[in-house]
Amino acid sequence: MLEEGKLYLGTSRNPDDSINKGEYLDLRYANRHGLITGATGTGKTVTLQILAESFSNAGVPVFCADVKGDLSGIAAIGEYKDFLEKRAKAIGLDPYDLQEFPVIFWDLFGEKGHRVRTTISEMGPLLLARLMDMSDAQEGVLNIAFKLADENGLPLLDMKDLRALLSYMAGETEKLSALYGNITKQSLATIQRGLLVLEQQGAENFFGEPALKISDIMRTTNDGRGAISVLAADKLMMNPRLYGTFLLWLLSELFEELPEVGDPDRPRLVFFFDEAHLLFDEAPKILIDRVEQVVRLIRSKGVGVYFVTQNPLDVPETVLSQLGNRIQHALRAYTPREQKAVKVAAETFRPNPAFDCYEAITQLGVGEALVSTLGAKGVPSMVERTLIRPPSSRLGPITEPERVKVMAVSPVAGLYDADLDRDSAYEMLKRRAEEAAKAEEEERAREEEEDRKPPESRRWTLPGYDKDDDDDDDDDNRRTTTRKTSTRSRRPGYQRQTVTEAVIKSVARSAATSLGRALVRGILGSLKKGF
């Protein structure tokens, strides 16, 4: 049943239930993206599992999220079960081999996998604004904060760095508004409250260092198999917006860092975006436009993106049109919206005269799907009603001791588990404020010392004036009087430099020398760093 350069998905059957032919996903077109849809309990997760297995065996690294906790079994060898062997026999899969796969577990909270973090700077203003559900005005202020940090060498690594910068901006709204545009204290306060909410939801675990290196989710093993990165997302799903924003950030990092490779023989990475509706729910148009742009262009960087969701209507049409490989599990059509979803799903396939696609979608059994993949020259194949192959790894979750064992031998063990708090915006602004306060105190002490000196010791020595010439007493007295008058006349109106004024001058001075190292941001606002 296996063919070189292709992934075996299952076997299609004729309307009379007789076996027809094997259905495959051509590796050459796997980076043309895909869509896996179907109602709850129809087999989407198992389909994702067998795709991840097949890509791994083909030497392609995989990233996927374990939303329900049962995808972790891919790290353990499968077990023979009657219904699995029955399916293997029905589709002609002989031999039906069981195996375990190289898995790296990740977890934003560091409980069920290696810690995965990014910095505030790497996240960027667009995604952070999405995460905090900001208004246009608040997003504008946040953009100014990032611009100020980028241009002045102020690394925003964690949430305390951003808070420190916002606090500084709140004390200098008038001066900064003249430089960057209108900044209100109300918007700054709202953003600060939003950061507090994020912290309470556990987002502070996500921001910090060491930040995830993209190369660590693109690993292959010594025997040539692709590593499968599994993100523990059961707890993360308690904050759906954080889940969607995190996966979108990771996708944008891949887009910005990876070089162009054209159309390779196989993808460099396959990225599964489970619960994809969380990405698009109430998303502003500009974000959807950027996602569509990333999906369209990331193909040439060798990355295949597969959206997994219940309803094809969950994915905007502009993004849906970019997804060439389709696997449609059963949908129900009881309500008008469900009927519309079935109609949309049926119309996206290349018709098969042997059956009615609309009716078939409502009649599919568990582990059965309509399959259409890209064939020669990228042309979609005729849709087929397909029995999906059984997985080779374990169905269901692994045990906690098994997870600990897998993590202990992980190639990234120890790289991300300890927090790193290096010098960043918080420390830099604090240090500048302390230096400015110290300089102000020293200036005050010098002035007080000057005031305590006798008048004759505060006489100016002017050019051409000989202080030892006793014959010029009149000139000397005149010059002494001038010095006293000058000194006393300026003091009532003299304003000492405040701490905040000293800080903003320090920032302005550093701006003049840091323009050459100003950070560059990409389509979704993440940093361009190069792979």
One Martini backbone bead per residue (centre of mass of N, CA, C, O) as a GRO file, in nm:
protein
  531
    1MET     BB    1   0.051   0.066  -0.012
    2LEU     BB    2   0.316   0.195  -0.038
    3GLU     BB    3   0.468   0.509  -0.152
    4GLU     BB    4   0.694   0.694  -0.293
    5GLY     BB    5   0.646   1.024  -0.172
    6LYS     BB    6   0.398   0.911   0.005
    7LEU     BB    7   0.096   0.932   0.197
    8TYR     BB    8  -0.095   0.714   0.372
    9LEU     BB    9  -0.449   0.743   0.454
   10GLY     BB   10  -0.622   0.531   0.274
   11THR     BB   11  -0.933   0.375   0.159
   12SER     BB   12  -1.140   0.367  -0.088
   13ARG     BB   13  -1.495   0.348  -0.175
   14ASN     BB   14  -1.762   0.235  -0.304
   15PRO     BB   15  -2.104   0.255  -0.303
   16ASP     BB   16  -2.093  -0.079  -0.248
   17ASP     BB   17  -1.831  -0.106  -0.041
   18SER     BB   18  -1.602  -0.141  -0.218
   19ILE     BB   19  -1.281  -0.153  -0.284
   20ASN     BB   20  -1.058   0.059  -0.443
   21LYS     BB   21  -0.821   0.281  -0.331
   22GLY     BB   22  -0.556   0.450  -0.254
   23GLU     BB   23  -0.480   0.730  -0.041
   24TYR     BB   24  -0.281   1.028  -0.102
   25LEU     BB   25   0.003   1.234   0.000
   26ASP     BB   26   0.197   1.448  -0.159
   27LEU     BB   27   0.496   1.580  -0.065
   28ARG     BB   28   0.521   1.806  -0.289
   29TYR     BB   29   0.214   1.923  -0.170
   30ALA     BB   30   0.222   1.966   0.150
   31ASN     BB   31   0.285   2.294   0.131
   32ARG     BB   32  -0.033   2.362   0.038
   33HIS     BB   33  -0.194   2.276   0.254
   34GLY     BB   34  -0.479   2.231   0.497
   35LEU     BB   35  -0.793   2.047   0.588
   36ILE     BB   36  -0.961   1.957   0.902
   37THR     BB   37  -1.292   1.829   0.934
   38GLY     BB   38  -1.545   1.799   1.200
   39ALA     BB   39  -1.714   1.661   1.422
   40THR     BB   40  -1.744   1.550   1.721
   41GLY     BB   41  -1.618   1.215   1.710
   42THR     BB   42  -1.508   1.153   1.389
   43GLY     BB   43  -1.159   1.165   1.377
   44LYS     BB   44  -0.953   1.407   1.372
   45THR     BB   45  -0.724   1.324   1.570
   46VAL     BB   46  -0.641   1.065   1.422
   47THR     BB   47  -0.568   1.202   1.159
   48LEU     BB   48  -0.346   1.375   1.279
   49GLN     BB   49  -0.177   1.136   1.383
   50ILE     BB   50  -0.121   0.992   1.104
   51LEU     BB   51   0.016   1.237   0.978
   52ALA     BB   52   0.246   1.272   1.180
   53GLU     BB   53   0.367   0.994   1.138
   54SER     BB   54   0.422   1.015   0.830
   55PHE     BB   55   0.603   1.262   0.836
   56SER     BB   56   0.818   1.149   1.023
   57ASN     BB   57   0.899   0.904   0.838
   58ALA     BB   58   0.974   1.130   0.603
   59GLY     BB   59   1.149   1.365   0.766
   60VAL     BB   60   0.919   1.552   0.901
   61PRO     BB   61   0.855   1.795   1.093
   62VAL     BB   62   0.630   1.853   1.381
   63PHE     BB   63   0.346   2.063   1.477
   64CYS     BB   64   0.133   2.028   1.774
   65ALA     BB   65  -0.174   2.028   1.951
   66ASP     BB   66  -0.296   1.917   2.278
   67VAL     BB   67  -0.612   1.975   2.369
   68LYS     BB   68  -0.722   1.687   2.520
   69GLY     BB   69  -0.456   1.480   2.586
   70ASP     BB   70  -0.455   1.228   2.347
   71LEU     BB   71  -0.178   1.283   2.166
   72SER     BB   72   0.061   1.161   2.343
   73GLY     BB   73   0.059   0.858   2.229
   74ILE     BB   74   0.275   0.904   1.997
   75ALA     BB   75   0.522   0.821   2.204
   76ALA     BB   76   0.387   0.536   2.183
   77ILE     BB   77   0.331   0.225   2.136
   78GLY     BB   78   0.111   0.040   2.008
   79GLU     BB   79  -0.202  -0.147   2.024
   80TYR     BB   80  -0.369  -0.423   1.982
   81LYS     BB   81  -0.691  -0.405   1.825
   82ASP     BB   82  -0.971  -0.510   1.689
   83PHE     BB   83  -1.061  -0.241   1.534
   84LEU     BB   84  -0.784  -0.195   1.403
   85GLU     BB   85  -0.748  -0.465   1.255
   86LYS     BB   86  -1.008  -0.444   1.094
   87ARG     BB   87  -0.928  -0.189   0.934
   88ALA     BB   88  -0.666  -0.294   0.810
   89LYS     BB   89  -0.809  -0.526   0.655
   90ALA     BB   90  -1.021  -0.354   0.493
   91ILE     BB   91  -0.775  -0.173   0.344
   92GLY     BB   92  -0.504  -0.351   0.306
   93LEU     BB   93  -0.306  -0.337   0.562
   94ASP     BB   94   0.001  -0.505   0.470
   95PRO     BB   95   0.145  -0.447   0.720
   96TYR     BB   96   0.060  -0.379   1.068
   97ASP     BB   97   0.251  -0.148   1.222
   98LEU     BB   98   0.415  -0.078   1.523
   99GLN     BB   99   0.500   0.247   1.684
  100GLU     BB  100   0.719   0.491   1.781
  101PHE     BB  101   0.785   0.846   1.843
  102PRO     BB  102   0.954   1.144   1.816
  103VAL     BB  103   0.911   1.342   2.109
  104ILE     BB  104   0.830   1.686   2.201
  105PHE     BB  105   0.750   1.845   2.490
  106TRP     BB  106   0.524   2.121   2.551
  107ASP     BB  107   0.486   2.415   2.788
  108LEU     BB  108   0.397   2.717   2.912
  109PHE     BB  109   0.395   2.597   3.229
  110GLY     BB  110   0.597   2.343   3.274
  111GLU     BB  111   0.434   2.056   3.331
  112LYS     BB  112   0.411   1.877   3.028
  113GLY     BB  113   0.679   2.040   2.949
  114HIS     BB  114   0.869   2.240   2.798
  115ARG     BB  115   0.945   2.546   2.803
  116VAL     BB  116   0.764   2.819   2.641
  117ARG     BB  117   0.896   3.121   2.496
  118THR     BB  118   0.873   3.478   2.478
  119THR     BB  119   0.903   3.801   2.391
  120ILE     BB  120   0.769   4.102   2.365
  121SER     BB  121   0.929   4.187   2.114
  122GLU     BB  122   0.863   3.927   1.942
  123MET     BB  123   0.558   3.956   1.937
  124GLY     BB  124   0.445   4.235   1.922
  125PRO     BB  125   0.185   4.467   1.882
  126LEU     BB  126  -0.036   4.314   1.721
  127LEU     BB  127  -0.059   4.052   1.897
  128LEU     BB  128  -0.089   4.192   2.172
  129ALA     BB  129  -0.349   4.343   2.102
  130ARG     BB  130  -0.510   4.087   2.047
  131LEU     BB  131  -0.473   3.957   2.329
  132MET     BB  132  -0.605   4.240   2.470
  133ASP     BB  133  -0.835   4.372   2.312
  134MET     BB  134  -0.785   4.638   2.158
  135SER     BB  135  -0.806   4.938   2.060
  136ASP     BB  136  -0.697   5.156   1.833
  137ALA     BB  137  -0.574   5.357   2.035
  138GLN     BB  138  -0.417   5.149   2.206
  139GLU     BB  139  -0.252   5.031   1.972
  140GLY     BB  140  -0.107   5.297   1.906
  141VAL     BB  141   0.042   5.322   2.177
  142LEU     BB  142   0.188   5.050   2.159
  143ASN     BB  143   0.349   5.119   1.905
  144ILE     BB  144   0.507   5.349   2.038
  145ALA     BB  145   0.647   5.179   2.252
  146PHE     BB  146   0.801   4.999   2.050
  147LYS     BB  147   0.947   5.224   1.903
  148LEU     BB  148   1.097   5.336   2.146
  149ALA     BB  149   1.245   5.070   2.209
  150ASP     BB  150   1.379   5.009   1.934
  151GLU     BB  151   1.536   5.295   1.901
  152ASN     BB  152   1.666   5.270   2.226
  153GLY     BB  153   1.757   4.991   2.337
  154LEU     BB  154   1.482   4.847   2.477
  155PRO     BB  155   1.430   4.558   2.611
  156LEU     BB  156   1.136   4.345   2.575
  157LEU     BB  157   1.089   4.055   2.767
  158ASP     BB  158   0.879   4.133   2.985
  159MET     BB  159   0.622   4.269   3.167
  160LYS     BB  160   0.798   4.469   3.337
  161ASP     BB  161   0.912   4.622   3.096
  162LEU     BB  162   0.646   4.738   2.988
  163ARG     BB  163   0.559   4.878   3.244
  164ALA     BB  164   0.800   5.071   3.268
  165LEU     BB  165   0.752   5.215   2.997
  166LEU     BB  166   0.461   5.313   3.057
  167SER     BB  167   0.533   5.479   3.307
  168TYR     BB  168   0.722   5.671   3.164
  169MET     BB  169   0.511   5.775   2.956
  170ALA     BB  170   0.311   5.895   3.169
  171GLY     BB  171   0.532   6.126   3.252
  172GLU     BB  172   0.564   6.202   2.906
  173THR     BB  173   0.320   6.272   2.713
  174GLU     BB  174   0.383   6.551   2.591
  175LYS     BB  175   0.663   6.496   2.465
  176LEU     BB  176   0.586   6.229   2.308
  177SER     BB  177   0.354   6.345   2.138
  178ALA     BB  178   0.542   6.536   1.970
  179LEU     BB  179   0.699   6.283   1.841
  180TYR     BB  180   0.453   6.033   1.795
  181GLY     BB  181   0.186   6.124   1.917
  182ASN     BB  182  -0.094   6.061   2.069
  183ILE     BB  183  -0.093   6.042   2.437
  184THR     BB  184  -0.275   5.882   2.687
  185LYS     BB  185  -0.333   5.800   3.014
  186GLN     BB  186  -0.577   5.618   2.964
  187SER     BB  187  -0.443   5.416   2.771
  188LEU     BB  188  -0.213   5.334   2.959
  189ALA     BB  189  -0.396   5.227   3.186
  190THR     BB  190  -0.541   5.009   3.020
  191ILE     BB  191  -0.289   4.846   2.951
  192GLN     BB  192  -0.208   4.786   3.241
  193ARG     BB  193  -0.466   4.627   3.307
  194GLY     BB  194  -0.427   4.413   3.085
  195LEU     BB  195  -0.165   4.296   3.208
  196LEU     BB  196  -0.297   4.200   3.469
  197VAL     BB  197  -0.489   3.998   3.340
  198LEU     BB  198  -0.274   3.824   3.203
  199GLU     BB  199  -0.131   3.743   3.462
  200GLN     BB  200  -0.383   3.597   3.589
  201GLN     BB  201  -0.385   3.391   3.325
  202GLY     BB  202  -0.057   3.316   3.280
  203ALA     BB  203   0.121   3.492   3.067
  204GLU     BB  204   0.398   3.523   3.219
  205ASN     BB  205   0.504   3.239   3.123
  206PHE     BB  206   0.552   3.334   2.815
  207PHE     BB  207   0.729   3.577   2.916
  208GLY     BB  208   1.072   3.541   2.823
  209GLU     BB  209   1.363   3.365   2.936
  210PRO     BB  210   1.426   3.149   2.715
  211ALA     BB  211   1.371   3.157   2.391
  212LEU     BB  212   1.245   3.012   2.132
  213LYS     BB  213   1.381   2.800   1.893
  214ILE     BB  214   1.301   2.705   1.582
  215SER     BB  215   1.508   2.469   1.551
  216ASP     BB  216   1.363   2.290   1.792
  217ILE     BB  217   1.105   2.224   1.576
  218MET     BB  218   1.331   2.107   1.336
  219ARG     BB  219   1.395   1.815   1.402
  220THR     BB  220   1.608   1.529   1.366
  221THR     BB  221   1.704   1.214   1.362
  222ASN     BB  222   1.944   0.973   1.312
  223ASP     BB  223   1.717   0.801   1.133
  224GLY     BB  224   1.542   1.052   0.977
  225ARG     BB  225   1.330   1.154   1.161
  226GLY     BB  226   1.075   1.351   1.260
  227ALA     BB  227   0.999   1.562   1.493
  228ILE     BB  228   0.737   1.579   1.749
  229SER     BB  229   0.567   1.859   1.848
  230VAL     BB  230   0.395   1.879   2.169
  231LEU     BB  231   0.139   2.080   2.287
  232ALA     BB  232   0.018   2.152   2.590
  233ALA     BB  233  -0.347   2.263   2.583
  234ASP     BB  234  -0.555   2.217   2.814
  235LYS     BB  235  -0.486   2.473   2.989
  236LEU     BB  236  -0.465   2.689   2.763
  237MET     BB  237  -0.781   2.673   2.688
  238MET     BB  238  -0.871   2.870   2.920
  239ASN     BB  239  -0.717   3.072   2.702
  240PRO     BB  240  -0.797   3.112   2.382
  241ARG     BB  241  -0.640   3.371   2.297
  242LEU     BB  242  -0.359   3.268   2.375
  243TYR     BB  243  -0.356   3.024   2.194
  244GLY     BB  244  -0.395   3.166   1.918
  245THR     BB  245  -0.157   3.370   1.947
  246PHE     BB  246   0.071   3.171   1.982
  247LEU     BB  247   0.043   3.020   1.708
  248LEU     BB  248   0.072   3.277   1.538
  249TRP     BB  249   0.352   3.352   1.632
  250LEU     BB  250   0.492   3.092   1.537
  251LEU     BB  251   0.420   3.132   1.240
  252SER     BB  252   0.565   3.408   1.211
  253GLU     BB  253   0.849   3.305   1.281
  254LEU     BB  254   0.875   3.118   1.042
  255PHE     BB  255   0.836   3.335   0.825
  256GLU     BB  256   1.079   3.529   0.913
  257GLU     BB  257   1.328   3.312   0.939
  258LEU     BB  258   1.288   3.162   0.687
  259PRO     BB  259   1.395   3.069   0.394
  260GLU     BB  260   1.388   3.039   0.071
  261VAL     BB  261   1.288   2.718  -0.130
  262GLY     BB  262   1.025   2.685  -0.266
  263ASP     BB  263   0.973   2.353  -0.407
  264PRO     BB  264   1.005   2.091  -0.238
  265ASP     BB  265   0.990   1.747  -0.195
  266ARG     BB  266   0.959   1.844   0.106
  267PRO     BB  267   0.892   1.955   0.392
  268ARG     BB  268   1.031   2.124   0.673
  269LEU     BB  269   0.732   2.174   0.790
  270VAL     BB  270   0.448   2.085   0.997
  271PHE     BB  271   0.147   2.274   1.081
  272PHE     BB  272  -0.089   2.239   1.341
  273PHE     BB  273  -0.417   2.407   1.372
  274ASP     BB  274  -0.595   2.376   1.631
  275GLU     BB  275  -0.873   2.530   1.680
  276ALA     BB  276  -0.899   2.764   1.449
  277HIS     BB  277  -1.135   2.954   1.543
  278LEU     BB  278  -0.962   3.110   1.762
  279LEU     BB  279  -0.816   3.293   1.552
  280PHE     BB  280  -1.093   3.431   1.409
  281ASP     BB  281  -1.242   3.528   1.642
  282GLU     BB  282  -1.294   3.861   1.629
  283ALA     BB  283  -1.108   3.942   1.412
  284PRO     BB  284  -0.952   4.168   1.257
  285LYS     BB  285  -0.898   4.241   0.933
  286ILE     BB  286  -0.590   4.287   0.944
  287LEU     BB  287  -0.527   4.005   1.058
  288ILE     BB  288  -0.651   3.832   0.835
  289ASP     BB  289  -0.475   3.948   0.611
  290ARG     BB  290  -0.205   3.854   0.733
  291VAL     BB  291  -0.265   3.554   0.744
  292GLU     BB  292  -0.313   3.519   0.442
  293GLN     BB  293  -0.025   3.609   0.365
  294VAL     BB  294   0.131   3.393   0.519
  295VAL     BB  295   0.001   3.141   0.392
  296ARG     BB  296   0.083   3.212   0.099
  297LEU     BB  297   0.413   3.248   0.157
  298ILE     BB  298   0.515   2.995   0.335
  299ARG     BB  299   0.543   2.779   0.119
  300SER     BB  300   0.831   2.886   0.007
  301LYS     BB  301   0.955   2.780   0.307
  302GLY     BB  302   0.843   2.474   0.361
  303VAL     BB  303   0.548   2.522   0.491
  304GLY     BB  304   0.285   2.343   0.636
  305VAL     BB  305  -0.066   2.423   0.681
  306TYR     BB  306  -0.306   2.283   0.924
  307PHE     BB  307  -0.641   2.303   0.967
  308VAL     BB  308  -0.839   2.243   1.270
  309THR     BB  309  -1.196   2.186   1.255
  310GLN     BB  310  -1.540   2.163   1.251
  311ASN     BB  311  -1.585   2.418   1.053
  312PRO     BB  312  -1.538   2.573   0.749
  313LEU     BB  313  -1.657   2.855   0.852
  314ASP     BB  314  -1.412   2.924   1.050
  315VAL     BB  315  -1.274   2.994   0.778
  316PRO     BB  316  -1.177   3.215   0.582
  317GLU     BB  317  -1.196   3.240   0.247
  318THR     BB  318  -0.903   3.348   0.193
  319VAL     BB  319  -0.780   3.095   0.340
  320LEU     BB  320  -0.933   2.851   0.220
  321SER     BB  321  -0.813   2.890  -0.077
  322GLN     BB  322  -0.509   2.781   0.030
  323LEU     BB  323  -0.634   2.484   0.075
  324GLY     BB  324  -0.558   2.184  -0.097
  325ASN     BB  325  -0.592   1.979   0.144
  326ARG     BB  326  -0.872   1.750   0.209
  327ILE     BB  327  -1.047   1.656   0.524
  328GLN     BB  328  -1.381   1.519   0.563
  329HIS     BB  329  -1.584   1.483   0.806
  330ALA     BB  330  -1.851   1.465   0.975
  331LEU     BB  331  -2.172   1.627   0.940
  332ARG     BB  332  -2.433   1.814   1.056
  333ALA     BB  333  -2.795   1.903   0.939
  334TYR     BB  334  -3.016   2.073   1.135
  335THR     BB  335  -2.933   2.354   1.089
  336PRO     BB  336  -2.884   2.618   0.886
  337ARG     BB  337  -2.578   2.640   0.943
  338GLU     BB  338  -2.509   2.341   0.898
  339GLN     BB  339  -2.611   2.332   0.606
  340LYS     BB  340  -2.412   2.543   0.503
  341ALA     BB  341  -2.153   2.391   0.579
  342VAL     BB  342  -2.202   2.145   0.399
  343LYS     BB  343  -2.218   2.299   0.134
  344VAL     BB  344  -1.936   2.424   0.143
  345ALA     BB  345  -1.781   2.157   0.162
  346ALA     BB  346  -1.890   2.030  -0.103
  347GLU     BB  347  -1.792   2.274  -0.299
  348THR     BB  348  -1.468   2.230  -0.249
  349PHE     BB  349  -1.493   1.985  -0.425
  350ARG     BB  350  -1.423   1.754  -0.653
  351PRO     BB  351  -1.636   1.591  -0.820
  352ASN     BB  352  -1.823   1.277  -0.787
  353PRO     BB  353  -2.035   1.080  -0.978
  354ALA     BB  354  -2.082   0.839  -0.760
  355PHE     BB  355  -2.162   1.084  -0.556
  356ASP     BB  356  -2.307   1.277  -0.304
  357CYS     BB  357  -2.148   1.499  -0.113
  358TYR     BB  358  -2.361   1.607   0.082
  359GLU     BB  359  -2.466   1.331   0.183
  360ALA     BB  360  -2.198   1.203   0.271
  361ILE     BB  361  -2.125   1.394   0.509
  362THR     BB  362  -2.387   1.291   0.683
  363GLN     BB  363  -2.288   0.957   0.658
  364LEU     BB  364  -2.038   0.938   0.800
  365GLY     BB  365  -1.820   0.764   0.977
  366VAL     BB  366  -1.605   0.669   1.195
  367GLY     BB  367  -1.307   0.713   1.024
  368GLU     BB  368  -1.443   0.882   0.796
  369ALA     BB  369  -1.372   1.040   0.467
  370LEU     BB  370  -1.325   1.311   0.267
  371VAL     BB  371  -1.086   1.306  -0.009
  372SER     BB  372  -0.853   1.574  -0.121
  373THR     BB  373  -0.568   1.601  -0.327
  374LEU     BB  374  -0.278   1.688  -0.463
  375GLY     BB  375  -0.149   1.654  -0.777
  376ALA     BB  376  -0.058   1.691  -1.066
  377LYS     BB  377   0.022   2.023  -1.087
  378GLY     BB  378  -0.185   2.086  -0.839
  379VAL     BB  379  -0.435   1.906  -0.881
  380PRO     BB  380  -0.724   1.815  -0.772
  381SER     BB  381  -0.871   1.551  -0.663
  382MET     BB  382  -1.106   1.339  -0.657
  383VAL     BB  383  -1.339   1.272  -0.451
  384GLU     BB  384  -1.325   1.047  -0.162
  385ARG     BB  385  -1.441   0.772   0.012
  386THR     BB  386  -1.268   0.720   0.327
  387LEU     BB  387  -1.070   0.495   0.503
  388ILE     BB  388  -0.891   0.542   0.771
  389ARG     BB  389  -0.609   0.472   0.901
  390PRO     BB  390  -0.443   0.332   1.144
  391PRO     BB  391  -0.248   0.371   1.401
  392SER     BB  392   0.080   0.300   1.539
  393SER     BB  393   0.020   0.437   1.782
  394ARG     BB  394  -0.122   0.538   2.057
  395LEU     BB  395  -0.433   0.547   2.189
  396GLY     BB  396  -0.411   0.801   2.373
  397PRO     BB  397  -0.269   0.860   2.662
  398ILE     BB  398  -0.010   0.893   2.856
  399THR     BB  399   0.169   0.860   3.121
  400GLU     BB  400   0.347   1.027   3.350
  401PRO     BB  401   0.606   0.850   3.352
  402GLU     BB  402   0.634   0.853   3.041
  403ARG     BB  403   0.671   1.157   3.009
  404VAL     BB  404   0.924   1.188   3.184
  405LYS     BB  405   1.100   1.001   3.011
  406VAL     BB  406   1.085   1.163   2.747
  407MET     BB  407   1.201   1.433   2.867
  408ALA     BB  408   1.482   1.319   2.965
  409VAL     BB  409   1.562   1.247   2.639
  410SER     BB  410   1.555   1.515   2.533
  411PRO     BB  411   1.722   1.748   2.323
  412VAL     BB  412   1.602   1.998   2.533
  413ALA     BB  413   1.708   1.930   2.794
  414GLY     BB  414   1.765   2.222   3.000
  415LEU     BB  415   1.718   2.482   2.803
  416TYR     BB  416   1.408   2.596   2.930
  417ASP     BB  417   1.355   2.556   3.251
  418ALA     BB  418   1.515   2.816   3.316
  419ASP     BB  419   1.524   3.126   3.416
  420LEU     BB  420   1.591   3.450   3.248
  421ASP     BB  421   1.727   3.774   3.384
  422ARG     BB  422   1.815   4.023   3.204
  423ASP     BB  423   1.908   4.307   3.079
  424SER     BB  424   1.653   4.562   3.059
  425ALA     BB  425   1.423   4.801   3.058
  426TYR     BB  426   1.382   4.807   3.362
  427GLU     BB  427   1.683   4.839   3.444
  428MET     BB  428   1.754   5.082   3.261
  429LEU     BB  429   1.545   5.287   3.368
  430LYS     BB  430   1.626   5.266   3.662
  431ARG     BB  431   1.922   5.352   3.624
  432ARG     BB  432   1.869   5.628   3.493
  433ALA     BB  433   1.710   5.743   3.731
  434GLU     BB  434   1.935   5.712   3.942
  435GLU     BB  435   2.146   5.885   3.792
  436ALA     BB  436   1.976   6.141   3.782
  437ALA     BB  437   1.940   6.170   4.089
  438LYS     BB  438   2.242   6.187   4.153
  439ALA     BB  439   2.305   6.434   3.978
  440GLU     BB  440   2.108   6.624   4.125
  441GLU     BB  441   2.239   6.600   4.405
  442GLU     BB  442   2.519   6.704   4.322
  443GLU     BB  443   2.424   6.981   4.221
  444ARG     BB  444   2.303   7.076   4.488
  445ALA     BB  445   2.566   7.053   4.653
  446ARG     BB  446   2.731   7.259   4.486
  447GLU     BB  447   2.545   7.504   4.534
  448GLU     BB  448   2.567   7.503   4.842
  449GLU     BB  449   2.874   7.536   4.850
  450GLU     BB  450   2.880   7.806   4.694
  451ASP     BB  451   2.704   7.966   4.904
  452ARG     BB  452   2.923   7.926   5.147
  453LYS     BB  453   3.107   8.104   5.017
  454PRO     BB  454   3.288   8.365   4.996
  455PRO     BB  455   3.271   8.622   4.781
  456GLU     BB  456   3.579   8.642   4.695
  457SER     BB  457   3.581   8.329   4.592
  458ARG     BB  458   3.352   8.416   4.347
  459ARG     BB  459   3.539   8.540   4.149
  460TRP     BB  460   3.607   8.634   3.848
  461THR     BB  461   3.821   8.538   3.570
  462LEU     BB  462   3.911   8.736   3.325
  463PRO     BB  463   4.016   8.817   3.036
  464GLY     BB  464   4.300   9.026   3.107
  465TYR     BB  465   4.298   8.963   3.418
  466ASP     BB  466   4.481   9.075   3.707
  467LYS     BB  467   4.458   8.963   4.034
  468ASP     BB  468   4.747   9.115   4.135
  469ASP     BB  469   4.630   9.403   4.069
  470ASP     BB  470   4.608   9.671   4.296
  471ASP     BB  471   4.538   9.919   4.093
  472ASP     BB  472   4.235   9.772   4.020
  473ASP     BB  473   3.998   9.815   4.232
  474ASP     BB  474   3.758   9.916   4.072
  475ASP     BB  475   3.738   9.683   3.875
  476ASP     BB  476   3.719   9.464   4.085
  477ASN     BB  477   3.458   9.559   4.223
  478ARG     BB  478   3.287   9.548   3.964
  479ARG     BB  479   3.321   9.245   3.907
  480THR     BB  480   3.218   9.139   4.177
  481THR     BB  481   2.937   9.264   4.152
  482THR     BB  482   2.862   9.118   3.892
  483ARG     BB  483   2.878   8.828   4.003
  484LYS     BB  484   2.663   8.861   4.223
  485THR     BB  485   2.434   8.948   4.042
  486SER     BB  486   2.437   8.707   3.853
  487THR     BB  487   2.389   8.486   4.063
  488ARG     BB  488   2.123   8.604   4.195
  489SER     BB  489   1.943   8.649   3.934
  490ARG     BB  490   1.912   8.332   3.848
  491ARG     BB  491   1.783   8.170   4.090
  492PRO     BB  492   1.473   8.225   4.098
  493GLY     BB  493   1.446   8.103   3.779
  494TYR     BB  494   1.565   7.829   3.845
  495GLN     BB  495   1.556   7.496   3.693
  496ARG     BB  496   1.576   7.188   3.772
  497GLN     BB  497   1.640   6.883   3.676
  498THR     BB  498   1.457   6.622   3.635
  499VAL     BB  499   1.434   6.291   3.624
  500THR     BB  500   1.262   6.265   3.363
  501GLU     BB  501   1.432   6.460   3.196
  502ALA     BB  502   1.691   6.292   3.213
  503VAL     BB  503   1.579   6.038   3.082
  504ILE     BB  504   1.486   6.158   2.808
  505LYS     BB  505   1.770   6.260   2.733
  506SER     BB  506   1.900   5.982   2.738
  507VAL     BB  507   1.720   5.860   2.520
  508ALA     BB  508   1.784   6.068   2.300
  509ARG     BB  509   2.089   6.008   2.289
  510SER     BB  510   2.059   5.702   2.218
  511ALA     BB  511   1.909   5.744   1.950
  512ALA     BB  512   2.146   5.864   1.785
  513THR     BB  513   2.315   5.571   1.819
  514SER     BB  514   2.058   5.348   1.741
  515LEU     BB  515   1.948   5.361   1.445
  516GLY     BB  516   2.133   5.132   1.324
  517ARG     BB  517   1.981   4.916   1.547
  518ALA     BB  518   1.708   4.910   1.459
  519LEU     BB  519   1.434   4.731   1.455
  520VAL     BB  520   1.280   4.471   1.261
  521ARG     BB  521   0.957   4.418   1.122
  522GLY     BB  522   0.699   4.230   1.027
  523ILE     BB  523   0.385   4.151   0.935
  524LEU     BB  524   0.314   4.064   1.262
  525GLY     BB  525   0.559   4.223   1.436
  526SER     BB  526   0.788   4.050   1.429
  527LEU     BB  527   1.105   3.969   1.444
  528LYS     BB  528   1.394   4.002   1.247
  529LYS     BB  529   1.667   3.747   1.253
  530GLY     BB  530   1.716   3.493   1.128
  531PHE     BB  531   1.821   3.143   1.074
   0.00000   0.00000   0.00000
